[in-house]
Amino acid sequence: MKKQVPPSDAGSSSHSSDNLEETLTRLSLAVQGAELGTWDWDIQNGHVRFNDRWAEMLGYGKDELEPSVQTWEKLLHTDDKKAVSDSLQEHLDGHTTQYSTEHRLQHKHGHYIWVFDSGQVYERTEGGTPLHAAGIHLDITDRKRHEMQEADQKRFIHLSSELIQSLVHIDDIDSVIQNLLEQTGRYMDVSRAYLFRFDSQNGFYSNTHEWCSEGVEPQIDYLQGLPAESIAWWDTSMRAGEIVSIDDIENSDIPDEFKVFLIPQGISAVLSIPLYVDGTLHGFIGFDETRGPRIWHTNEVAILKSLVDSVAYAFERDEREQVKDELEKMKAVNKMGVTISHEFNNALAVISGSIELLQLRLTDTSAENKEFFAKAMEHVDRMRDLVMKMTKLHSLEEMDYALGLKMYNLHKSADPETSPGTGRKVS
């Protein structure tokens, strides 16, 4: 037996009926103003009455949807079904006073929207079996998207921090860069991530590092030794320190010759950030999307720019260490030269002394022997002169080493504000 709603008092007047009608009207207007979808569910037979807004937020007209609970169940996202079912059952069993969930429903065009779904059983049998329930749907897609973007940004900042830390102590810069491209590419869910190095002496670009997501064809073997003039528009942007961000290549206003270069690679959207080392263009780090147009969000670009700056710093430090190693080797060689010169002088002193002693002991020596002694001393003097010149040369190289190291350090500590790289966006 149904639990009945208590009847009105016998003395109720038409005035109270007017108040009820006015209240219902106000409630209806409030529902419309809040753009709420409503549902009224006959639990026993599965029939559900949806209002127009409930259908509209999913891209349908009300007449296009079967007024059944199965309609809602079919539209419910697979990943949300268990949590929603558990929450609803808890309420139907009388364990909660209200049912409320946030879940995804499939739009007519295939994508999903987020809704806040709240309702309550308003009629039960005397035994507690639920008979009727009603509730509302509110489209919360924008809020959920914002929340997810904030969460993504926090995770991305954390990832960026880890990657930047990995650039602090480098044993193998190539493996570190490869790992950076892979981690960033996977996180951003792009098709391809890569590094191009620029050879300023020969004026060409080469793809030196590349990561591709599963099923995406690598391009690194085909992108070697590209003359700068063959990608002039791109080269101009990189030299100007501009960030190239193209959301939809096919419908963009970039030069046609560059579209012809990108589209055959299957690229639909691209993001490229110039890499400057010591204020000089060193190349660029880029990301490709091959599955269709993609919006490169400002926060993504900003964080990626910081990663590129960290890679630049890693290159600078690696280069600095190489220069220092060379200078240290030069210093070691110079020290060895000084030691050898010292040993030569000692040996020559012994030789010249022995010749002079021998001359003194051989008082009755022939003219031929005297000539021999004179030649020997001449060669000793020539060797002394040569050793002296070597010693002076080593002293000059020592000065060059010290000066070179000092100039290198001064160059490295130059104001970074003078380096190119404005980060201006090109689309």
C-alpha positions in Angstrom: 0.0 0.0 0.0 1.2 3.5 -0.8 2.0 6.0 1.9 -0.4 8.8 1.2 0.2 12.5 1.4 -2.0 13.9 4.2 -5.2 15.6 3.0 -5.7 19.4 3.3 -7.6 20.7 6.4 -11.3 20.7 5.9 -11.4 24.5 6.3 -8.9 25.2 3.5 -10.0 28.1 1.3 -9.5 28.9 -2.3 -6.9 31.5 -1.0 -4.6 28.6 0.1 -4.9 27.0 -3.4 -3.9 30.3 -4.9 -0.8 30.4 -2.7 0.1 26.9 -3.7 -0.3 27.7 -7.4 1.8 30.9 -6.9 4.5 28.9 -5.2 4.6 26.3 -8.0 4.8 29.1 -10.6 7.7 30.7 -8.7 9.5 27.4 -8.4 9.1 26.7 -12.1 10.5 30.1 -13.0 13.4 29.5 -10.6 14.1 26.2 -12.3 14.1 27.8 -15.7 16.3 30.7 -14.6 18.8 28.4 -13.2 18.8 26.4 -16.4 18.0 23.2 -14.4 17.1 20.0 -16.0 14.4 18.1 -14.1 13.5 14.5 -13.9 10.6 12.6 -12.3 11.0 8.9 -12.0 8.4 6.2 -11.6 10.7 3.7 -10.0 8.5 0.7 -10.4 8.0 0.8 -14.1 11.1 2.8 -15.0 9.3 5.6 -16.7 11.0 9.0 -16.4 9.7 12.5 -17.3 12.4 14.8 -18.4 11.9 18.5 -19.0 13.2 20.4 -22.1 16.4 21.6 -20.4 17.4 18.1 -19.4 17.4 17.1 -23.1 18.8 20.4 -24.4 22.0 20.2 -22.3 22.7 16.9 -24.1 22.0 18.3 -27.5 18.6 16.6 -27.9 15.0 17.7 -28.2 12.8 16.2 -25.5 10.9 14.2 -28.1 14.1 12.5 -29.3 14.7 10.8 -25.9 12.7 7.8 -24.7 11.2 8.7 -21.3 12.9 5.8 -19.6 15.5 5.3 -16.9 17.4 3.2 -19.5 17.9 6.4 -21.5 19.9 7.9 -18.7 21.8 4.7 -18.0 22.9 4.4 -21.7 24.2 8.0 -21.6 26.1 7.6 -18.4 29.9 7.4 -18.8 31.3 3.9 -18.2 33.9 5.1 -15.6 31.2 6.8 -13.5 28.6 4.0 -13.5 29.6 2.1 -10.3 30.0 5.2 -8.2 26.6 6.6 -9.3 24.9 3.3 -9.0 26.2 2.8 -5.4 25.2 6.3 -4.4 21.7 5.9 -5.9 21.1 2.5 -4.3 22.2 3.9 -0.9 19.4 6.4 -1.2 16.8 4.0 -2.5 17.5 1.7 0.4 16.8 4.6 2.8 20.3 4.9 4.1 20.7 8.6 2.9 18.2 11.4 3.0 19.2 12.6 -0.5 21.0 11.4 -3.6 23.7 13.6 -5.1 26.5 12.8 -7.6 28.7 14.5 -10.2 29.0 12.4 -13.4 29.4 12.5 -17.1 26.7 12.1 -19.7 27.3 11.6 -23.4 26.2 14.5 -25.6 24.4 13.9 -28.9 27.6 14.9 -30.8 29.7 12.3 -29.0 31.6 14.2 -26.3 30.7 14.2 -22.6 29.3 16.9 -20.4 29.5 17.0 -16.6 26.3 17.3 -14.6 25.5 17.7 -10.9 22.6 15.3 -10.3 20.6 15.6 -7.1 17.3 14.0 -6.2 15.1 12.4 -3.5 12.5 9.7 -3.1 9.2 11.5 -2.3 6.9 8.4 -2.1 7.4 5.0 -0.6 5.1 2.1 0.4 4.4 1.5 4.0 7.1 -1.1 3.9 9.6 1.4 2.6 9.8 0.4 -1.0 10.6 3.5 -3.1 7.9 4.4 -5.6 8.6 7.9 -7.0 11.7 10.1 -7.0 12.4 13.5 -8.5 15.5 15.6 -9.0 17.5 18.1 -11.0 20.5 18.1 -13.4 22.8 21.1 -13.6 25.5 21.4 -16.3 28.8 21.9 -14.5 31.1 21.2 -17.5 32.9 24.5 -17.3 33.6 24.2 -13.6 34.9 20.7 -13.9 37.0 21.7 -16.9 38.5 24.5 -14.9 39.2 22.2 -11.9 40.8 19.6 -14.2 42.9 22.3 -15.8 44.1 23.5 -12.4 44.9 19.9 -11.4 46.7 19.3 -14.7 48.7 22.5 -14.3 49.8 21.5 -10.7 50.8 18.0 -12.0 52.6 19.6 -14.9 54.5 22.1 -12.7 55.5 19.1 -10.5 56.7 17.2 -13.5 58.6 20.3 -14.8 60.3 20.7 -11.4 61.5 17.1 -11.5 62.7 17.5 -15.1 64.5 20.7 -14.3 66.2 19.0 -11.3 67.4 16.3 -13.6 69.3 19.0 -15.6 71.2 20.1 -12.6 73.7 17.2 -12.4 74.3 15.8 -15.8 76.5 12.8 -16.7 75.0 12.3 -20.2 73.1 15.3 -21.5 71.7 13.4 -24.5 69.9 10.8 -22.4 68.6 13.5 -20.1 67.2 15.5 -23.0 65.6 12.3 -24.5 64.0 11.6 -21.1 62.7 15.2 -20.9 61.1 14.9 -24.3 59.5 11.6 -23.5 58.1 12.7 -20.1 56.8 16.0 -21.4 55.4 14.4 -24.6 53.5 11.8 -22.6 52.2 14.2 -20.1 51.0 16.7 -22.7 49.6 13.7 -24.8 51.2 15.0 -28.0 52.1 12.9 -31.0 55.8 13.9 -31.2 58.4 15.8 -29.2 61.8 16.7 -30.6 64.9 18.9 -30.5 66.5 20.5 -33.5 70.1 21.8 -33.3 71.2 24.7 -35.4 74.6 24.7 -37.1 75.4 28.4 -37.4 78.6 27.9 -39.3 76.9 25.9 -42.1 73.5 27.4 -41.7 71.3 24.3 -41.4 69.1 22.6 -38.8 69.2 18.9 -37.8 66.8 16.8 -35.7 69.0 15.4 -33.0 66.5 14.0 -30.5 62.9 12.7 -31.0 60.2 11.0 -29.1 57.0 9.6 -30.7 53.8 8.3 -29.2 52.7 4.8 -30.1 51.7 4.5 -33.7 53.3 7.8 -34.8 55.9 7.6 -37.5 59.4 9.0 -36.6 60.7 11.8 -38.8 64.2 12.2 -37.4 65.9 10.3 -40.2 64.4 12.6 -42.8 65.1 15.9 -41.0 68.8 16.2 -41.2 70.8 19.1 -42.6 67.9 21.3 -43.5 69.2 24.5 -45.0 67.9 27.6 -43.1 66.7 29.1 -46.3 64.5 26.1 -47.1 62.4 26.9 -43.9 62.9 30.6 -44.1 59.7 31.6 -42.3 60.4 29.3 -39.4 64.1 30.3 -39.3 63.1 34.0 -39.1 60.8 33.3 -36.2 63.4 31.3 -34.4 66.1 34.0 -34.9 63.6 36.6 -33.6 63.1 34.5 -30.4 59.4 34.0 -31.2 57.4 31.1 -30.0 55.6 29.5 -33.0 52.1 28.2 -31.9 49.8 26.9 -34.6 46.5 25.3 -33.5 45.3 24.3 -37.0 47.9 24.2 -39.7 45.6 23.6 -42.6 43.4 26.6 -41.8 46.2 28.9 -40.5 47.7 31.9 -42.4 51.3 30.6 -42.4 53.0 30.6 -45.8 51.8 27.8 -48.2 55.3 26.5 -48.8 55.6 25.8 -45.1 52.2 24.0 -45.0 53.6 21.8 -47.8 56.5 21.1 -45.5 54.4 20.2 -42.4 51.3 18.5 -43.7 53.0 15.6 -45.5 54.5 14.7 -42.0 50.9 14.3 -40.8 51.2 17.4 -38.6 47.9 19.2 -37.7 49.1 21.5 -35.0 52.6 22.5 -33.8 54.3 24.3 -31.0 57.9 25.4 -31.3 60.1 27.2 -28.7 63.5 28.6 -29.7 66.5 27.5 -27.7 69.2 30.1 -27.1 72.5 29.3 -25.5 74.8 32.1 -24.5 72.5 34.5 -26.4 72.9 32.6 -29.7 70.3 30.5 -31.4 71.1 26.9 -30.6 68.0 25.3 -32.1 64.4 24.7 -31.0 62.3 22.3 -29.1 59.0 21.4 -30.7 55.8 19.4 -30.2 53.6 18.0 -33.0 49.9 16.9 -32.9 48.9 14.5 -35.8 45.4 13.6 -34.6 43.8 16.9 -35.5 43.8 20.6 -34.5 44.8 21.3 -30.9 44.8 24.5 -28.8 48.1 25.2 -27.1 47.1 26.7 -23.8 49.0 29.7 -22.4 49.9 27.9 -19.1 51.3 25.0 -21.1 53.4 27.3 -23.3 54.7 29.2 -20.2 55.8 26.0 -18.4 57.4 24.5 -21.6 59.3 27.8 -22.0 60.8 27.3 -18.6 61.8 23.8 -19.5 63.5 25.0 -22.7 65.3 27.7 -20.6 66.5 24.9 -18.3 67.8 22.9 -21.3 69.6 26.0 -22.5 71.3 26.3 -19.1 72.2 22.6 -19.2 73.9 23.1 -22.6 75.7 26.2 -21.3 77.0 24.3 -18.3 78.0 21.3 -20.4 79.8 23.7 -22.8 81.5 25.5 -19.9 82.7 22.2 -18.5 84.1 21.2 -21.9 86.0 24.5 -22.2 87.3 24.2 -18.6 88.5 20.6 -19.3 90.4 21.8 -22.4 91.9 24.7 -20.5 92.9 22.3 -17.7 94.5 19.9 -20.2 96.4 22.9 -21.6 97.6 23.8 -18.2 98.7 20.3 -17.5 100.6 20.1 -20.8 102.3 23.5 -19.9 103.3 22.2 -16.5 104.8 19.1 -18.1 106.7 21.3 -20.6 108.2 23.3 -17.8 109.2 20.1 -16.0 110.8 18.8 -19.2 112.6 22.1 -19.8 114.0 22.0 -16.3 115.2 18.4 -16.8 116.8 19.4 -20.2 118.7 22.3 -18.5 120.0 19.9 -15.8 121.2 17.4 -18.4 122.8 20.1 -20.5 124.6 21.5 -17.5 126.1 18.1 -16.8 127.1 17.7 -20.5 128.7 21.1 -20.8 130.5 20.6 -17.5 131.8 17.3 -18.6 133.1 18.7 -21.8 134.9 21.6 -20.0 136.4 19.1 -17.5 137.6 16.9 -20.3 139.2 19.9 -22.0 141.1 20.8 -18.9 142.4 17.2 -18.4 143.5 16.8 -22.0 146.1 19.5 -22.0 147.9 18.1 -25.0 145.0 17.7 -27.4 145.1 17.8 -31.1 143.5 20.5 -33.2 141.0 17.9 -34.4 139.9 17.2 -30.8 139.7 20.9 -30.0 137.3 21.3 -33.0 135.2 18.4 -31.8 134.9 20.0 -28.3 134.0 23.3 -29.8 131.2 21.7 -31.9 129.9 19.9 -28.9 129.7 23.1 -26.9 128.0 24.8 -29.8 125.3 22.2 -29.8 124.9 22.5 -26.1 124.4 26.3 -26.4 121.9 25.8 -29.2 119.9 23.3 -27.0 120.0 25.8 -24.1 118.6 28.5 -26.3 115.8 26.2 -27.5 114.9 25.2 -23.9 114.8 28.9 -22.9 112.4 29.7 -25.8 110.2 26.8 -24.8 110.1 28.0 -21.2 109.1 31.5 -22.4 106.4 29.9 -24.6 105.0 27.9 -21.6 104.9 31.1 -19.5 102.9 32.8 -22.2 100.5 29.9 -22.5 100.1 30.0 -18.7 99.1 33.6 -19.1 96.7 32.7 -22.0 95.1 30.0 -19.9 94.5 32.3 -17.0 93.2 35.1 -19.3 91.1 32.6 -21.3 89.5 31.2 -18.1 88.8 34.7 -16.8 87.3 35.9 -20.1 85.1 32.8 -20.3 83.8 33.2 -16.8 83.1 36.9 -17.5 81.2 35.9 -20.7 79.1 33.4 -18.8 78.2 35.9 -16.1 77.0 38.5 -18.6 73.6 40.0 -18.1 71.0 37.4 -19.5 68.6 40.2 -20.3 70.7 40.9 -23.4 69.9 37.5 -24.8 67.3 37.2 -27.6 64.1 35.2 -27.0 61.0 37.4 -26.4 58.6 34.5 -26.3 56.3 36.3 -28.6 53.5 34.1 -30.0 53.1 33.5 -33.7 50.0 31.8 -35.2 
